[in-house]
Amino acid sequence: MEYNCKDFKVGKCEGEKIVDGETMPLVLNPIEPNKNDIKSLLEALDNNKEWFDNMITKNSAVLLRGFDVQNAQNFNDIVETFGWEDIRYVGPAPRTHIYKRVWTANEGPLSEFIYYHHEMVLIKEFPKKVILYCEIPPPEGGETPFVPSFRVTERMIEEFPEAVEEIEKKGLKYTFSAPSKNDKGSMRGRGWEDAFGTSDPVEAERRAKALGMEMEWLPNGAVKTILGPRCLTTVFDGRKGRRMWFNTLVGMYGKDISSAMMFDGTEIPKNIVKRCEEIIEEESIQFKWQKNDVLFLDNFATLHGRRPSLPPRKVLVATCK
């Protein structure tokens, strides 16, 4: 697959890496300085939809930089150009709807690190693409690091072949507790009423079950969700047969409101989880956000997170099937 495209120029960004022969992220700039307006960008995307989609799969991450993407409406127009089906976010992150298919990214405190994850990895239906738009870049920090997931699997198999095989065979079991109402003071503070779109516990249980969750009601009105068995790794079509580390083991392991273990109840040794955390960080890729950047992530192939940041920072998100 060649990078040559008459409507985009391949650029570079600080922090990009070559992983297994692929540039991550692939930076695409305007073909000419006077072709950076939103109309020219939308025309370029419309003329190269298949090529652009292939670049996302091939490189796992594509960064549009240098275009005049002024607001959420422009961002939504970019997303809708491709005709990808929308998928509603289900998860613990507090978010606010902005415009059509556009939401705020996690509104939890900017001082906290949001750990690496595949978007909605615990749900039976998860997005294929996560698209982020930087409206206000942070003065310091606030990067959105991402990780080529197959590299985590490769290195974990190298170091812990027996453990990986056992967890893969048994599957993973997760638990997560959510309050009734939203708590934006927590990066995992989304209430179950907002998450399931209802204040009726019976309806919430029905919707949770459709997503592959069991629910246990707590005395304070909160709910504990139980999910499993879930996979450790997954192979997706069109990605060279790579085994993606498609789980949230490290992110949920041993936390106050969440847990991760093997589905039969066997605990996963702390040293294995700790080493996995180190590997994920070692394989991470990040760049400094610039105003109007639009980042396309292949959610099947990359974990992503958020570095702590000084305010202000405004990054919007859309998720697509």
Buried (B, 14 or more C-beta within 10 A) or exposed (E): EEBEBEBBBEBEBEBBEEBEEBBBBBBBBBBEEEBBBBEBBBBBBEEBEEBBBEBBBBBBBBBBBBBBBEBBEBBBBBBBBBEBEEBEBBBBBBBEEBBBBBBBBBBBBBEBEBBBBBBBBBBEEBBBBBBBBBBBBBEEBBBBBBBBBBBBBBBBBEEBEEBBEBBBEBBBBBBBBBBBBBBBEBBBBBBBBBBBEBEEBEEBBEBBEEBBBEBEEEEEEBBBBBBBBBBBBBBBEEBEEBBBBBBBBBBBBEBEBBBBBBBEEEEBEEEBBEBBBEBBEEBBBBBBBEEBBBBBBBBBBBBBBBBBBEEEBBBBBBBBE
